[in-house]
Amino acid sequence: MSKILILAEAAKDNVKNVTFEILGKSAAHNCDVAIFNELPANAAADLAKYGAENIHVIKGDNLDKYSPEGYAHALKEFVAANGYDYVFSGATSMAKDLLPRVSAMFDSGMATDVTNFTFDGDNFSGTRPMFAGKVLCKVELTGSAPHFVTVRPNALGLPDSPAAKAGSVQDAAGNAGTIRAAIKEIIKGASEKLDLTEANVIVSGGRAMKEEANFKILDEMADVLGATVGASRAAVDSGFAPHSMQVGQTGKTVSPTLYIACGISGAIQHLAGMRTSKVIVAINTDPDAPIFTKADYGIVGDLFDIVPILTEELKAIM
Amino acid sequence: MNIFVCVKQVPDTETKVTPTADGNYIETSSIKWVMNPYDEIAVEQALSVKAANSDSTITVVRVGGVKDTESLRTAMAMGADESFLVQTDDILDPYATAKAIKGAIEKSGKTPDIILTGWKAIDDDNVQVPQILSHMMDLPHVSVVMGFEQNGDTITLKREVEGGTTEIYDVTGGCVVGCQKGLNTPRYPSLPGLMKAKKKPLTTLSLDDVGVSSADQKVKYSNFELPPVKPEGKKFETDDSNRADIVKEVVGLLRNEAKVI
């Protein structure tokens, strides 16, 4: 049985969903959760429900906001003091930035963005996409413990019947050490919506959107579905959408439950970025567009005709 | 200033990727290789840092096979001054790669004032080398950088995080900077640049030279395979007469068959 630490991050009144996914998948081991600063209001009860033994809130000077060095120093000391074998986290902006630095402090290895994993006894074995999902490979950690793993949000899913544990909450004193690169300001994004990498439903537009203003019809459908809006590289390169909205090999790799592609032909680098979506709907005028080879439901037609009707139909049932 | 840039050669994004028969990696014989797109942005940023700081040199480092001299020549054609290739046909993990880069930087005899990298490579998508390297070099790092402004000794960096949020960092002293799309528009190498690049120094080192051994591999990748093929979906042709009915049918399928809404 391994001793596992799962690093959680706050999302409104709870922690990010991927924390529960990792807990559910690691139920055969001793799992603790750590979070920096503050535990969101509803997190303790849910973390216990999904199998967290202890919940550590790491607090200290200069840890009120993220810095790669400060968080790395504090997490390294905490992991070393508690003798964890594995440190897991969702593959979030912060964890992808932080955990490689911590793994280097231990001279140990890290598996990035796994979409599934198993344990053979105490030995981790993961599956991860490479070349943005064009191939999958097996990843094993051959260095010494602690080992580090980030998990793609939405990939594991939640367990049907989670095994509850104590979930006792305690503060841990964190030491940020010396910080040379410090945040002086955070400019919050305007959107209240989930990031593409975490979204459960995505509505994406391609070159056929014709202009930036037309994305409002996708916004309207997204509002009905509680979806996040994405774009293809062709749409981003044409100036219809910012790069932060790009789905694909040089943008974001996503795994929502539902992906609706509007006017996207399906270039190989786009398909690579969204093929792990559970259900794909494609709307395109070209019946031979490659996107239809990946679509569960394809509608051949003009998105400007289809999308407004689709939005109304969804509104009627949601 | 001693400016360092790390580059990698990767398959072009339009490349179809096929696993090898033994599943240990992918077929590399018929691939079109290009410089990792985020590394091009790092090279361009190095050129603008050099332009703003007199007496600067740009040194490019790459860990990889002989083919990788191409991206080093491209970087020098864009304006970098010299290159180091740590030559190996092995597929190194991020830790071993970072250690090899550190070794090459030390062999150059220069202490880096700034190290620019792409924030990730689009082949293995590990997003680890810049952070590991910065720890090994005892430097801070800021990655996924979309804004870069130098004022005297201080560099102000804008880092993109999820949800369209931006973190703004001030860094004084050395730093590893992972560059993201949007930071600049990389130039194309000019013809005279390409001619000049042929005469610029390119030093080849071995893994032994930079002190990297098999003990530095902390991650093992194997069983490369294509993702499972999706069964064919349902496709509906629409026209003015049936459009509304088709859309209604698809919404019904999403609810009752796929159960996702």
Interface residues (C-beta under 8 A of the other chain):
Chain A: Y66 S67 P68 E69 A72 T92 S93 M94 K96 D97 L98 P100 R101 S103 A104 M105 D107 S108 G109 M110 A111 T112 D113 P129 M130 F131 A132 G133 K134 V135 L136 C137 K138 V139 E140 L141 T142 G143 I179 R180 A181 A182 I183 K184 E185 I186 I187 K188 G189 A190 S191 K193 L194 D195 T197 E198 V201 L225 P242 H243 S244 G248 Q249 T250 T253 T257 L258 A267 I268 Q269 R275 T276 K278 V279 I280 V281 P287 F292 T293 K294 A295 D296 Y297 G298 I299 V300 G301 D305 I306 I309 L310 E313 L314 I317 M318
Chain B: P11 T13 E14 T15 K16 V17 P19 I26 P37 D93 P94 Y95 A98 I122 D123 D124 D125 N126 V127 Q128 V129 Q131 I132 S134 H135 M136 L139 P140 H141 V142 S143 V144 T156 L157 E160 V161 E162 G163 G164 T165 T166 E167 I168 Y169 D170 V171 T172 G173 C175 Q180 K181 G182 Q217 K218 V219 K220 Y221 S222 N223 F224 E225 L226 P227 K230 E232 G233 K234 K235 F236 E237 T238 D239 R243 A244 I246 V247 K248 V250 V251 L253 L254 R255 A258 V260 I261
